[in-house]
Amino acid sequence: MAQTIMVPAKTFEEILSRLDKLTRDVSAIKARLFEQEPLYGSKEWWEWSDKKALEEIKAGKGIKFDSAEEAIKWLNS
């Protein structure tokens, strides 16, 4: 049984736009989920690791210490 629904062109374009955004979002999520870590200790791994660390620092993740003593105190807590 075939049914036809009439949809205004503007609504159809909005649906397509949202589907396109969802497709891009899913692709980005899949890329993060299946990201391959380079061989540990290799030059590629160090570059990958540094890039990840800088991204985390820019995102405000991490802890800043003003002295070694402060860091040791935090580690022992």
C-alpha positions in Angstrom: 0.0 0.0 0.0 1.6 3.2 -1.2 0.9 6.5 0.6 1.9 9.9 -0.5 2.4 12.9 1.9 2.6 16.4 0.6 5.4 18.4 2.4 6.3 22.0 1.7 9.6 22.5 0.0 11.0 24.5 3.0 10.2 21.7 5.4 11.7 19.2 3.1 14.9 21.3 2.8 15.1 21.5 6.6 14.7 17.8 7.0 17.5 17.2 4.5 19.7 19.8 6.3 19.2 18.1 9.6 19.9 14.7 8.1 23.1 16.0 6.6 24.2 17.4 10.0 23.3 14.1 11.7 25.3 12.2 9.1 28.4 14.4 9.8 28.0 14.1 13.5 27.8 10.3 13.3 30.9 10.2 11.1 32.8 12.3 13.6 31.7 10.0 16.5 32.7 6.9 14.5 36.1 8.4 13.8 36.7 9.0 17.5 35.4 5.5 18.5 37.6 3.6 16.0 40.6 5.9 16.2 43.8 3.8 16.0 46.6 4.6 18.4 50.0 4.4 16.7 52.6 1.9 17.9 53.6 2.9 21.5 56.9 4.8 21.6 57.1 5.4 17.8 57.5 8.9 16.4 53.9 8.8 15.3 52.8 7.8 18.8 54.6 10.8 20.4 53.1 13.2 17.9 49.6 11.7 18.4 50.1 11.8 22.2 51.3 15.4 22.2 48.3 16.4 20.1 45.9 14.7 22.4 47.5 16.3 25.5 47.4 19.8 23.9 43.7 19.3 23.1 43.0 18.3 26.7 44.9 21.3 28.0 43.0 23.7 25.7 39.7 22.1 26.9 40.6 23.0 30.5 41.2 19.4 31.5 44.2 18.8 33.8 45.7 20.1 37.0 48.3 22.9 37.3 50.8 23.0 40.1 52.9 25.9 41.1 55.6 23.8 42.7 56.9 20.3 42.9 55.9 20.1 46.6 52.3 21.0 45.6 52.3 18.2 43.0 53.7 15.7 45.4 51.1 16.7 48.0 48.4 16.1 45.5 49.8 12.7 44.4 49.9 11.6 48.0 46.4 12.6 48.8 
